[in-house]
């Protein structure tokens, strides 16, 4: 007898089957990472998936005193006496101190954003001109690649806002830069929830172009005085001041946006590493802890 007949699969079915298999393999890898290595399976055999960024679970109200002698504890006591959270239908809240010396009140639960806006108004009415009351929002950054030369920054902001479900005013768009293939790329920042929504498909339609969009990894707080990571300018104890230094070339007197000098990472140059890249880029190998702390560590190690 001849060989058995085989049913030919269409390209559409093959793509669907491959997609299902990839999803299954990713789920199995995710479970393996969560459960840890089993017998006969080494840690090197487990595929570690990148952490997914998730929308914030709380909405926040920030209070920062602007008058001399302002006390956060006294302000909170006054707010507790004059504002009733149950009246505002706020059931769950949490108070913590911020990096700039202020206070942050986090609200969770249903309709948290609307409740936070209402609380902000009430706090502003009570504290008046003694403090600045704001609604800080966790930001997400996206990179859009493959734009044509007719696209402008306002159009990028409007498109991200429409795709992410936020206001155009909440979207900050960087300089549109040309790539080697004569197409363009741009960086943008917006509320994290909007950034996740806009980038979930990996592509976005802007004008006549369908461009690639990717959600960037979360970055540590960076001090723009010493350029160290993990702290802000208000808490910086370093004697080094790079606030007037260009991020691109490492010299003073101009911003990075208008810099035409050769790229040079001043941090890598100081640490005797290859400096032919921008500070903080994927090629940067600099130790970006606070310079004063690095010097202390070197003195201790040299003993």
C-alpha positions in Angstrom: 0.0 0.0 0.0 1.1 3.6 -0.6 1.9 6.1 2.1 -1.0 7.6 4.1 -2.4 10.9 2.9 -1.6 14.0 5.0 -3.9 17.0 5.4 -2.2 20.2 4.4 -2.4 23.1 6.8 -2.9 26.7 5.7 -0.4 29.4 6.6 -3.1 30.9 8.9 -3.5 27.7 10.9 0.3 27.2 11.1 0.8 30.7 12.5 -2.1 30.2 15.0 -0.6 26.8 16.1 2.9 28.3 16.6 1.5 31.2 18.6 -0.4 28.8 20.9 2.8 26.7 21.4 4.8 29.9 22.2 2.2 31.0 24.7 2.2 27.5 26.4 6.0 27.4 26.6 6.1 30.9 28.1 3.5 30.0 30.7 5.5 26.8 31.6 8.7 28.9 32.0 6.8 31.4 34.1 5.6 28.6 36.4 9.0 27.1 36.6 10.5 30.4 37.7 7.8 30.9 40.3 8.0 27.3 41.7 11.8 27.1 41.6 14.0 24.3 40.2 12.8 20.7 40.6 14.9 17.6 40.8 17.1 17.1 37.7 16.6 20.7 36.5 19.3 23.2 37.2 18.8 27.0 37.6 20.5 27.6 34.3 17.9 25.5 32.5 15.0 27.8 33.6 14.1 30.6 31.2 13.7 33.8 33.2 11.1 36.1 31.7 11.3 39.9 32.1 9.2 41.4 34.8 6.0 42.9 33.5 5.1 46.4 34.6 1.7 46.7 36.1 -0.6 49.7 36.6 -0.4 51.3 40.1 -2.9 49.9 42.7 -3.2 53.2 44.5 -3.8 56.9 43.8 -1.8 59.4 45.7 -2.0 62.9 47.2 1.3 64.6 48.0 1.8 67.4 50.5 5.0 69.6 50.6 5.3 72.5 53.0 6.5 75.8 51.6 6.4 78.1 54.6 9.1 78.4 57.3 8.6 76.1 60.2 6.0 73.9 58.4 5.5 70.6 60.3 4.2 67.5 58.5 2.9 66.0 61.7 1.1 69.2 62.7 -0.4 69.4 59.3 -1.7 65.8 59.4 -3.2 66.5 62.8 -5.1 69.5 61.4 -6.3 67.5 58.4 -7.5 64.7 60.6 -9.5 67.2 62.7 -11.1 68.9 59.7 -11.5 66.2 57.1 -13.5 63.0 57.5 -12.4 60.2 55.2 -15.6 58.2 55.7 -17.6 61.2 54.4 -15.4 61.2 51.3 -16.1 57.4 51.0 -12.4 56.6 51.5 -12.1 53.3 53.4 -8.4 52.4 52.8 -5.6 54.9 53.0 -1.9 54.8 53.9 0.5 57.7 54.9 4.2 57.7 54.1 7.0 60.2 53.8 8.4 61.2 50.4 12.0 61.6 49.2 11.6 65.4 49.1 10.6 65.7 52.7 6.9 65.8 52.2 4.0 63.4 52.9 2.2 61.1 50.6 -1.3 59.8 51.2 -2.1 56.7 49.2 -5.7 55.6 48.5 -6.7 52.2 47.2 -10.0 50.6 46.3 -12.7 51.4 43.8 -12.8 54.9 42.3 -9.4 55.6 43.9 -8.5 58.3 41.3 -11.8 60.3 41.8 -11.5 60.0 45.6 -7.9 61.2 45.5 -8.9 64.2 43.5 -11.6 65.1 46.0 -9.2 64.6 48.9 -6.6 66.9 47.2 -9.2 69.7 47.0 -10.2 69.3 50.6 -6.5 69.4 51.8 -5.8 72.5 49.7 -8.7 74.3 51.3 -7.5 73.4 54.8 -3.7 74.1 54.4 -4.2 77.0 52.0 -0.9 78.8 51.2 1.2 76.9 53.7 1.8 73.8 51.4 1.7 72.7 47.9 -0.8 69.8 47.3 -0.4 67.7 44.2 -1.5 64.4 42.7 1.7 62.5 41.8 1.2 59.9 39.1 3.6 57.0 38.4 5.0 57.6 34.9 5.9 55.1 32.2 8.2 55.7 29.3 7.8 54.4 25.7 10.0 54.5 22.6 8.4 54.8 19.2 10.5 53.7 16.2 9.8 54.0 12.5 8.1 57.4 12.1 8.2 59.3 8.8 9.4 62.9 8.6 5.9 64.4 8.5 5.1 63.4 12.1 5.3 66.2 14.8 5.5 66.0 18.6 1.9 67.2 19.1 0.7 64.4 16.8 2.7 61.8 18.8 1.2 63.1 22.1 -2.4 63.0 20.8 -1.9 59.5 19.4 -0.5 58.1 22.7 -3.2 59.9 24.7 -6.0 58.3 22.5 -4.4 54.8 22.7 -3.7 55.0 26.4 -6.8 56.7 27.6 -5.2 59.8 29.1 -5.1 63.6 28.3 -2.7 64.9 25.7 -1.4 67.3 28.4 -0.2 64.3 30.4 2.0 63.1 27.6 5.6 64.5 27.5 7.3 63.9 24.1 11.0 64.3 23.5 12.9 65.4 20.4 12.2 63.4 17.3 15.5 62.1 16.0 16.6 60.6 12.7 17.9 57.0 12.6 20.5 55.5 10.2 17.7 54.3 7.9 16.3 57.9 7.6 13.2 57.1 9.6 12.7 58.7 12.9 12.3 57.6 16.6 11.0 59.5 19.7 10.8 59.0 23.4 7.6 59.8 25.3 6.5 59.8 28.9 2.9 59.5 30.2 1.0 57.9 33.1 2.1 54.3 33.5 -1.4 52.8 33.0 -1.7 54.8 29.7 1.8 53.7 28.6 0.9 50.0 29.2 -2.3 50.3 27.2 -0.7 52.2 24.3 2.2 49.7 24.0 0.4 46.4 24.6 0.3 45.4 20.9 3.8 46.5 20.1 2.8 48.8 17.3 0.9 52.1 17.0 -0.6 54.0 14.0 0.6 57.6 13.7 -0.5 59.4 10.6 0.1 57.1 7.6 2.7 55.0 9.5 2.4 52.0 11.7 5.4 52.3 14.0 6.9 50.1 16.6 6.3 51.1 20.2 7.9 49.6 23.3 7.5 50.1 27.0 10.8 50.9 28.6 12.1 49.5 31.9 11.6 51.3 35.1 14.5 53.5 36.0 15.9 54.3 39.4 15.6 57.8 40.7 18.6 59.8 39.5 20.2 62.9 41.1 20.8 65.6 38.5 23.5 67.2 40.7 26.0 64.3 41.0 24.3 62.0 38.4 24.2 59.2 41.0 21.3 56.7 41.2 19.0 55.9 44.1 18.5 59.5 45.5 17.3 63.0 44.4 19.0 66.4 44.5 17.4 67.3 47.8 19.1 64.4 49.5 22.4 64.6 47.7 25.5 64.7 50.0 28.1 64.7 47.2 30.5 67.6 46.7 30.4 67.0 42.9 28.0 69.3 40.9 27.3 68.2 37.4 24.0 70.2 37.1 25.4 72.3 34.2 27.1 69.4 32.4 25.8 68.0 29.1 24.6 64.4 29.3 25.8 63.7 25.8 29.4 65.0 25.6 30.3 65.7 29.3 31.2 69.4 28.9 29.4 72.5 30.3 27.6 75.4 28.7 24.9 73.7 26.6 22.0 71.2 27.0 22.1 67.7 25.5 19.2 68.4 23.2 21.3 70.9 21.1 24.7 69.1 21.5 26.7 68.4 18.3 29.9 67.3 20.0 31.2 63.7 19.8 29.4 61.5 22.3 31.4 61.0 25.5 30.3 59.4 28.8 32.1 61.4 31.5 31.3 58.8 34.2 33.0 55.9 32.3 35.9 58.2 31.4 36.5 59.0 35.1 36.4 55.2 35.8 38.8 54.3 33.0 36.1 52.6 30.9 35.2 53.1 27.3 33.5 56.5 27.1 32.1 56.4 23.5 28.4 56.5 24.4 25.9 58.7 26.2 25.5 58.5 30.0 23.0 55.9 31.1 22.7 54.2 27.7 22.7 50.5 27.1 26.4 50.6 26.5 27.2 52.5 29.7 29.1 50.4 32.2 29.7 53.2 34.8 29.2 52.6 38.5 26.5 55.2 39.1 26.3 55.2 42.9 26.8 58.5 44.6 30.5 59.7 44.0 31.1 60.5 47.7 30.0 57.0 48.7 32.2 55.4 46.0 35.2 57.3 47.4 34.4 56.1 50.9 34.1 52.5 49.7 37.4 52.7 47.9 39.1 54.0 51.1 37.6 51.2 53.1 38.7 48.6 50.6 42.2 50.0 50.3 42.3 49.8 54.1 
